[in-house]
Amino acid sequence: MPAVNDDGGVETKREPCHIHVSFATPPVELDYQDDRAVADRFAEAMARSGAVVTIDGELGGDLPLLPCRRLWL
């Protein structure tokens, strides 16, 4: 049974992941980390813009959090 957080909402288990974003024009590649649910929503939105987003569990290094992550919560 999922836990209930302080504001009465259901608390989900955090599942951190690596997010790799590639833009073709101009050629830019970026790497971030965030929760899997946030990453999935971000990837879906970015696919409509032509960016390629890959998500995996390779959390090496000190990756920054996804910018503007509140948009994908």
Order of alpha helices (4+ residues) and beta strands (2+ residues): beta-beta-beta-beta-alpha-beta
